[in-house]
């Protein structure tokens, strides 16, 4: 991985210079979120992290999400505004699920899981949030795919195998749209999304479980790209990228 982190000031006035126009809407909304959120001044900052490969470099805007600021984050990234959100919880299997309307989370076979909502969606669980701008056509196709229980074709006992296969258009699975090879392992899904996904992953929400630290480390300019994004994919970037 080649990566570098830049620490942005409170106003984020220089952030627009870091992304060539047109700026992804997710980045614009994330910057608005940082200005509006109930974050203490020392947390109202973001990292710009460069990831991907030399042949396919990408830039991620990494923003903090705390229990207090979570409502402001959710308000900007909703299905009715064209966004789906992927959620990773750093538990023993690395549960990774799909959020559309912030009332449930999709796991086993792409089925809504209210139990999962209460256990996996709260920021206090730590982990990551990735807002993805699908737009109306992909969103409608995905919602129809879920409603038709198409995810049941992918082992519903394994709660995450369906996710990379979730269809955004006929013959277009989610992970292929993100420029990724598919995976069954939640921890490796997280690694692929952070390190190897294409420009569709422009914003990474870093869940500060206690409102101040990530993985036991203070959220400040001492964090490295490796600490922000975690380990790279198990098989390396070449194996993860499509």
C-alpha positions as a Python dict, from the first residue, in 0.01 Angstrom:
ca = {
    (1, 'X'): (0, 0, 0),
    (2, 'X'): (117, 349, -68),
    (3, 'X'): (-56, 598, 156),
    (4, 'X'): (-9, 932, 319),
    (5, 'X'): (-224, 1114, 569),
    (6, 'X'): (-291, 1486, 578),
    (7, 'X'): (-438, 1646, 887),
    (8, 'X'): (-698, 1907, 805),
    (9, 'X'): (-785, 2208, 1017),
    (10, 'X'): (-1112, 2278, 1192),
    (11, 'X'): (-1263, 2479, 908),
    (12, 'X'): (-1168, 2228, 636),
    (13, 'X'): (-1118, 2525, 411),
    (14, 'X'): (-835, 2354, 223),
    (15, 'X'): (-1014, 2025, 172),
    (16, 'X'): (-1166, 2123, -161),
    (17, 'X'): (-819, 2152, -314),
    (18, 'X'): (-750, 1786, -237),
    (19, 'X'): (-1012, 1648, -475),
    (20, 'X'): (-1022, 1736, -842),
    (21, 'X'): (-1363, 1868, -949),
    (22, 'X'): (-1627, 1748, -951),
    (23, 'X'): (-1592, 1653, -587),
    (24, 'X'): (-1778, 1332, -496),
    (25, 'X'): (-2107, 1416, -329),
    (26, 'X'): (-2016, 1188, -39),
    (27, 'X'): (-1709, 1403, 29),
    (28, 'X'): (-1913, 1723, 14),
    (29, 'X'): (-2166, 1580, 258),
    (30, 'X'): (-1890, 1453, 487),
    (31, 'X'): (-1735, 1798, 501),
    (32, 'X'): (-2074, 1947, 583),
    (33, 'X'): (-2117, 1684, 851),
    (34, 'X'): (-1787, 1781, 1012),
    (35, 'X'): (-1892, 2144, 1029),
    (36, 'X'): (-2241, 2072, 1161),
    (37, 'X'): (-2183, 1775, 1387),
    (38, 'X'): (-2175, 1786, 1762),
    (39, 'X'): (-1804, 1724, 1771),
    (40, 'X'): (-1557, 1884, 2006),
    (41, 'X'): (-1311, 2117, 1826),
    (42, 'X'): (-1022, 1873, 1851),
    (43, 'X'): (-1230, 1607, 1670),
    (44, 'X'): (-1373, 1830, 1399),
    (45, 'X'): (-1098, 1726, 1160),
    (46, 'X'): (-1042, 1466, 893),
    (47, 'X'): (-764, 1262, 742),
    (48, 'X'): (-708, 1242, 369),
    (49, 'X'): (-558, 899, 308),
    (50, 'X'): (-424, 779, -22),
    (51, 'X'): (-478, 411, -86),
    (52, 'X'): (-510, 173, -379),
    (53, 'X'): (-223, 85, -608),
    (54, 'X'): (16, 279, -828),
    (55, 'X'): (-201, 185, -1127),
    (56, 'X'): (-528, 272, -952),
    (57, 'X'): (-465, 530, -680),
    (58, 'X'): (-762, 648, -475),
    (59, 'X'): (-821, 902, -202),
    (60, 'X'): (-1036, 849, 106),
    (61, 'X'): (-1165, 1118, 338),
    (62, 'X'): (-1163, 963, 686),
    (63, 'X'): (-1398, 1133, 931),
    (64, 'X'): (-1468, 1064, 1298),
    (65, 'X'): (-1812, 946, 1403),
    (66, 'X'): (-1897, 963, 1773),
    (67, 'X'): (-2213, 868, 1962),
    (68, 'X'): (-2300, 1240, 1975),
    (69, 'X'): (-2236, 1309, 1606),
    (70, 'X'): (-2390, 988, 1472),
    (71, 'X'): (-2736, 1144, 1408),
    (72, 'X'): (-2576, 1414, 1190),
    (73, 'X'): (-2387, 1147, 993),
    (74, 'X'): (-2700, 935, 944),
    (75, 'X'): (-2902, 1237, 834),
    (76, 'X'): (-2673, 1293, 535),
    (77, 'X'): (-2629, 936, 415),
    (78, 'X'): (-2974, 787, 364),
    (79, 'X'): (-3136, 565, 105),
    (80, 'X'): (-3382, 838, 8),
    (81, 'X'): (-3085, 1055, -92),
    (82, 'X'): (-2931, 771, -296),
    (83, 'X'): (-2688, 631, -37),
    (84, 'X'): (-2638, 285, 101),
    (85, 'X'): (-2397, 242, 393),
    (86, 'X'): (-2179, -57, 468),
    (87, 'X'): (-2109, -123, 834),
    (88, 'X'): (-1818, -320, 983),
    (89, 'X'): (-1802, -421, 1347),
    (90, 'X'): (-1463, -541, 1481),
    (91, 'X'): (-1589, -851, 1656),
    (92, 'X'): (-1459, -1206, 1626),
    (93, 'X'): (-1584, -1256, 1269),
    (94, 'X'): (-1583, -894, 1153),
    (95, 'X'): (-1957, -865, 1091),
    (96, 'X'): (-2012, -653, 780),
    (97, 'X'): (-2365, -560, 676),
    (98, 'X'): (-2573, -324, 467),
    (99, 'X'): (-2776, -27, 593),
    (100, 'X'): (-3040, 149, 384),
    (101, 'X'): (-3278, 338, 612),
    (102, 'X'): (-3103, 331, 952),
    (103, 'X'): (-3378, 121, 1108),
    (104, 'X'): (-3225, -218, 1037),
    (105, 'X'): (-2915, -388, 903),
    (106, 'X'): (-2906, -662, 641),
    (107, 'X'): (-2715, -980, 721),
    (108, 'X'): (-2797, -1348, 659),
    (109, 'X'): (-2886, -1388, 292),
    (110, 'X'): (-2958, -1018, 260),
    (111, 'X'): (-3242, -1031, 510),
    (112, 'X'): (-3324, -751, 755),
    (113, 'X'): (-3198, -822, 1103),
    (114, 'X'): (-3336, -611, 1387),
    (115, 'X'): (-3122, -796, 1640),
    (116, 'X'): (-2820, -704, 1429),
    (117, 'X'): (-2933, -343, 1427),
    (118, 'X'): (-2914, -316, 1803),
    (119, 'X'): (-2582, -499, 1824),
    (120, 'X'): (-2393, -377, 1520),
    (121, 'X'): (-2511, -32, 1420),
    (122, 'X'): (-2432, 171, 1734),
    (123, 'X'): (-2106, 365, 1713),
    (124, 'X'): (-2017, 229, 2055),
    (125, 'X'): (-1938, -102, 1882),
    (126, 'X'): (-1643, 64, 1703),
    (127, 'X'): (-1541, -17, 1347),
    (128, 'X'): (-1617, 157, 1018),
    (129, 'X'): (-1897, 307, 807),
    (130, 'X'): (-1872, 342, 428),
    (131, 'X'): (-2138, 556, 256),
    (132, 'X'): (-2185, 458, -109),
    (133, 'X'): (-2376, 680, -350),
    (134, 'X'): (-2577, 433, -557),
    (135, 'X'): (-2817, 677, -720),
    (136, 'X'): (-3186, 605, -787),
    (137, 'X'): (-3151, 328, -1047),
    (138, 'X'): (-2900, 116, -857),
    (139, 'X'): (-3086, 179, -532),
    (140, 'X'): (-3416, 65, -682),
    (141, 'X'): (-3254, -247, -828),
    (142, 'X'): (-3087, -333, -497),
    (143, 'X'): (-3409, -283, -301),
    (144, 'X'): (-3593, -508, -546),
    (145, 'X'): (-3318, -769, -522),
    (146, 'X'): (-3346, -767, -143),
    (147, 'X'): (-3727, -774, -146),
    (148, 'X'): (-3721, -1076, -377),
    (149, 'X'): (-3495, -1259, -129),
    (150, 'X'): (-3233, -1309, -400),
    (151, 'X'): (-2961, -1317, -137),
    (152, 'X'): (-3091, -1652, -16),
    (153, 'X'): (-2902, -1813, -303),
    (154, 'X'): (-2582, -1731, -116),
    (155, 'X'): (-2546, -1950, 192),
    (156, 'X'): (-2782, -1781, 444),
    (157, 'X'): (-2604, -1958, 730),
    (158, 'X'): (-2292, -1754, 659),
    (159, 'X'): (-2418, -1406, 742),
    (160, 'X'): (-2191, -1213, 504),
    (161, 'X'): (-2141, -1425, 191),
    (162, 'X'): (-2439, -1259, 21),
    (163, 'X'): (-2308, -902, 64),
    (164, 'X'): (-2038, -887, -208),
    (165, 'X'): (-2295, -1052, -438),
    (166, 'X'): (-2577, -804, -372),
    (167, 'X'): (-2691, -691, -714),
    (168, 'X'): (-2697, -324, -819),
    (169, 'X'): (-2792, -390, -1182),
    (170, 'X'): (-2843, -708, -1384),
    (171, 'X'): (-2518, -902, -1356),
    (172, 'X'): (-2345, -631, -1150),
    (173, 'X'): (-2264, -745, -794),
    (174, 'X'): (-2176, -484, -535),
    (175, 'X'): (-1809, -573, -496),
    (176, 'X'): (-1748, -574, -871),
    (177, 'X'): (-1899, -224, -889),
    (178, 'X'): (-1650, -127, -618),
    (179, 'X'): (-1364, -274, -821),
    (180, 'X'): (-1315, -562, -578),
    (181, 'X'): (-1302, -938, -589),
    (182, 'X'): (-1563, -1106, -374),
    (183, 'X'): (-1497, -1244, -27),
    (184, 'X'): (-1669, -1440, 249),
    (185, 'X'): (-1455, -1313, 535),
    (186, 'X'): (-1573, -997, 711),
    (187, 'X'): (-1227, -885, 820),
    (188, 'X'): (-1099, -919, 465),
    (189, 'X'): (-1405, -738, 329),
    (190, 'X'): (-1310, -448, 554),
    (191, 'X'): (-951, -458, 435),
    (192, 'X'): (-1059, -461, 70),
    (193, 'X'): (-1301, -171, 119),
    (194, 'X'): (-1040, 43, 294),
    (195, 'X'): (-735, -37, 83),
    (196, 'X'): (-843, -167, -257),
    (197, 'X'): (-1188, -31, -347),
    (198, 'X'): (-1216, 213, -634),
    (199, 'X'): (-1328, 576, -619),
    (200, 'X'): (-1682, 475, -519),
    (201, 'X'): (-1545, 454, -163),
    (202, 'X'): (-1455, 818, -110),
    (203, 'X'): (-1554, 855, 257),
    (204, 'X'): (-1469, 633, 553),
    (205, 'X'): (-1646, 687, 883),
    (206, 'X'): (-1423, 598, 1177),
    (207, 'X'): (-1637, 496, 1475),
    (208, 'X'): (-1494, 639, 1798),
    (209, 'X'): (-1667, 410, 2046),
    (210, 'X'): (-1592, 628, 2347),
    (211, 'X'): (-1613, 954, 2153),
    (212, 'X'): (-1239, 1018, 2163),
    (213, 'X'): (-1028, 717, 2058),
    (214, 'X'): (-1006, 458, 1780),
    (215, 'X'): (-868, 118, 1866),
    (216, 'X'): (-746, 262, 2196),
    (217, 'X'): (-550, 539, 2022),
    (218, 'X'): (-635, 910, 2055),
    (219, 'X'): (-793, 1057, 1743),
    (220, 'X'): (-518, 1305, 1662),
    (221, 'X'): (-244, 1371, 1408),
    (222, 'X'): (-28, 1087, 1538),
    (223, 'X'): (-254, 830, 1371),
    (224, 'X'): (-90, 672, 1068),
    (225, 'X'): (-267, 552, 752),
    (226, 'X'): (-209, 195, 866),
    (227, 'X'): (-376, 266, 1199),
    (228, 'X'): (-666, 443, 1030),
    (229, 'X'): (-735, 178, 765),
    (230, 'X'): (-606, -136, 936),
    (231, 'X'): (-426, -425, 776),
    (232, 'X'): (-424, -461, 395),
    (233, 'X'): (-615, -747, 228),
    (234, 'X'): (-487, -1091, 311),
    (235, 'X'): (-392, -1176, -46),
    (236, 'X'): (-249, -834, -125),
    (237, 'X'): (-387, -555, -343),
    (238, 'X'): (-352, -743, -669),
    (239, 'X'): (-571, -1025, -540),
    (240, 'X'): (-827, -781, -395),
    (241, 'X'): (-867, -551, -695),
    (242, 'X'): (-1075, -629, -1000),
}
